[in-house]
Structures are given as structure tokens and as C-alpha cells.
Amino acid sequence: MGKTRLDDWVTDIPSHMRDWCVHELVDDNGEWKLSELQDLMPAAVLQKFNVIFPVEEGPDLRYWSGESR
């Protein structure tokens, strides 16, 4: 699948989720709340979350990778 932006898969983010940060998608056990995302994107994309561990170090900020996209 290569590099993919969330905007490539999710075209209609519900209004109550538009300002969410990463910590709002992580439960008290440090696991992703995939149920919050399952109606927004394909299962193949959600499976990629299983190899990304949420980290709670530092502020929860949007990050720019330095690429023009």
C-alpha cells in the first residue's frame, strides 16, 4: 500500500471527531480504539494500526514529515 494519508481514505470525518488528537483514539490500556474508526476506513487500513503502537510521550501534536504532500 505504500505511504498513505488518512485523507486518502476518509472523506467525511464526523463533526464530533474533527478536532480529535491521537490520545482520544487510545484506551486506558494503551490500545487503539479501532471501533471508533471501523466505519471510516477499510479493514486493510485499520490492520496497519496494529503495528503502530500509540506513544504517550510529549504533547499530542500534528506532525509534518517534511514532505510537500
N, C-alpha and C positions, 0 to 999 in steps of 0.2 A: 504493500500500500504506500510506502514511502512517507515523506513528511506531509502531514495533513493538518489543516487548521480547523478548529471547531466550526468556524463559519462556513466551511465547505460542506458540512453535513447537517448543520442545524440552521434552518432559515427562519424559524418562528419561535424564538425563545419566549416563554410565557412571561408576562409583565412582572409577576412576583419574583422571578428568578434573574431578571436583567442586571441587577446590581450585586448579585451574589459573588462572594470570593470563594477560594478553594476550601477554606475551613468549613463552609456551610455544606459542603459535599462530603465531609468526613464525619463518621460517627464517633461516639465516645471511646470505641475500641481502636481507633486509628484506621478503620477500614472505609473504603469508598462507599457512599450511599448510591449504589448503582441504580436502585429503584427510582431515584429522582430523575435519572437520565434515560431510562429504558424506553420511554415514549418519544424521546427527542432524536435518537440516532440509531443506526443499525447495530445489531448484535456484534458484528465483526469489529466495529469501532469500540464498543463497550468492553470487549475482551482485551483490548490493548491497555485498558485501565488496570487490569490485573497484574501487569508487570511494572506499573508505575506506583511507587509507594509514596503516599502523602507524607510530607515532611512538615513538622511544626516548629521549624527553627526560623526565627526572624519574622519580620512583618509579612502579611499576606498581600502582596502587591502584584500588579500586572507586570509582566516581564517582556522586554523586547529582545529578540535573539540577535539583533544587529543586521538582519536581512531586510531587504526592501519590501518583502511580502509580509 
